[in-house]
Amino acid sequence: MKAKSRRQFTSEFKVKVVLEVLRQDKTLNQIASDYDLHPQLVQTWKQTFMAAAPQVFDQQKGAEKPVADEKGPLYEQIGRLQMELSWLKKKTGNQPLSQRRAMIERSHPELSLRRQCWLLGVSRTGLSYEPVVTNEQTLLIMRRLDEWYVEHPDLGHRRLVVLLKEEGWEINIKRVRRLRALMGLETPFPKPNLSKPGVPRQRFFYLLRGLIIDRIHQVWATDISVYSHAQRLFLCDGHFRFAQPLCPALAVEQYSRSGLVCGYLTAKLRAVGQTTDFQY
């Protein structure tokens, strides 16, 4: 039987194995198994390499370093950073997200799309996102939820699920909860810390305090309300049965202050001989 010859390893191979051990991506036993070596042999190579490493730096102590070759990549990196910063200062600032997304140049010759998103603080996935349009079925369900909220604001999510299923809708409580949160509908119930003041709003003072009422038509009272008819909102006051289509872009409080209702009531005061204006 022929004897097995002893394996010979070059210096380059030993350095390659030792560098993999120093990177610590794998354990020493795993590296030895990958190269079909004994772990003790790999450990010996590592100790020899670490012992001879200081001598390499001692031999190069007197050698002159190529300064010009090292400065080349640094100058290139500095120039690139200056170009990116000048581009960023020109494009961005305290801008909203929609404007920062519009600043992205997809065909920029030097800046990649990923780098532009990082500089502008924009998520790269948001560039290709298209919002989902609400379908007709969801709009009908939201309308029913709004109508029930106006009639019975005390109904909870579970009861609303039962009512919708009775009408033939296939729906669960999670969808009802999500749609009501989207519409800003909430069942009124006692909450903690109700005595703490919330967001400061305009206060309306009591105008009749200390006023002596001694003649007819001196004080009037009215109530402004909103009702829905034929898929349109109407603003009316119950005293004069005055109805006017409500602009969806304005809230009820803003619309009542816009002058329409106040002007109508002031005209009614003029009709009965009053010279004062309606105060809101």
PEMOGI-V824505 format. One record per backbone hydrogen bond with DSSP energy under -0.5 kcal/mol. NH is the residue of the N-H (numbers start at 1). CO is the residue of the C=O. If there is no record, write none. Layout:
BEGIN
nh->NH co->CO
nh->NH co->CO
END
This chain:
BEGIN
nh->14 co->10
nh->15 co->11
nh->16 co->12
nh->17 co->13
nh->18 co->14
nh->19 co->15
nh->20 co->16
nh->21 co->17
nh->22 co->18
nh->23 co->19
nh->24 co->20
nh->24 co->21
nh->25 co->20
nh->31 co->27
nh->32 co->28
nh->33 co->29
nh->34 co->30
nh->35 co->31
nh->36 co->33
nh->37 co->32
nh->41 co->38
nh->42 co->38
nh->43 co->39
nh->44 co->40
nh->45 co->41
nh->46 co->42
nh->47 co->43
nh->48 co->44
nh->49 co->45
nh->50 co->46
nh->51 co->47
nh->52 co->48
nh->53 co->49
nh->54 co->50
nh->56 co->52
nh->56 co->53
nh->57 co->53
nh->58 co->54
nh->59 co->55
nh->60 co->56
nh->61 co->58
nh->67 co->65
nh->70 co->66
nh->71 co->67
nh->72 co->68
nh->73 co->69
nh->74 co->70
nh->75 co->71
nh->76 co->72
nh->77 co->73
nh->78 co->74
nh->79 co->75
nh->80 co->76
nh->81 co->77
nh->82 co->78
nh->83 co->79
nh->84 co->80
nh->85 co->81
nh->86 co->82
nh->87 co->83
nh->88 co->84
nh->89 co->85
nh->90 co->86
nh->91 co->87
nh->92 co->88
nh->95 co->93
nh->100 co->96
nh->101 co->97
nh->102 co->98
nh->103 co->99
nh->104 co->101
nh->106 co->104
nh->108 co->105
nh->112 co->110
nh->116 co->112
nh->117 co->113
nh->118 co->114
nh->119 co->115
nh->120 co->116
nh->121 co->117
nh->122 co->117
nh->126 co->123
nh->127 co->124
nh->128 co->124
nh->128 co->125
nh->139 co->135
nh->140 co->136
nh->141 co->137
nh->142 co->138
nh->143 co->139
nh->144 co->140
nh->145 co->141
nh->146 co->142
nh->147 co->143
nh->148 co->144
nh->149 co->145
nh->150 co->146
nh->151 co->147
nh->152 co->148
nh->155 co->152
nh->160 co->156
nh->161 co->157
nh->162 co->158
nh->163 co->159
nh->164 co->160
nh->165 co->161
nh->166 co->162
nh->167 co->163
nh->168 co->165
nh->169 co->164
nh->171 co->169
nh->176 co->172
nh->177 co->173
nh->178 co->174
nh->179 co->175
nh->180 co->176
nh->181 co->177
nh->182 co->178
nh->183 co->179
nh->184 co->180
nh->185 co->180
nh->194 co->191
nh->196 co->193
nh->205 co->203
nh->207 co->205
nh->209 co->206
nh->211 co->208
nh->213 co->211
nh->214 co->212
nh->218 co->215
nh->225 co->236
nh->227 co->234
nh->229 co->232
nh->232 co->229
nh->234 co->227
nh->235 co->244
nh->236 co->225
nh->237 co->242
nh->238 co->223
nh->241 co->237
nh->242 co->237
nh->243 co->241
nh->244 co->235
nh->246 co->233
nh->250 co->247
nh->255 co->251
nh->256 co->252
nh->257 co->253
nh->258 co->254
nh->258 co->255
nh->260 co->255
nh->262 co->256
nh->263 co->259
nh->264 co->260
nh->265 co->261
nh->266 co->262
nh->267 co->263
nh->268 co->264
nh->269 co->265
nh->270 co->266
nh->271 co->267
nh->272 co->268
nh->272 co->269
nh->273 co->270
nh->274 co->269
END
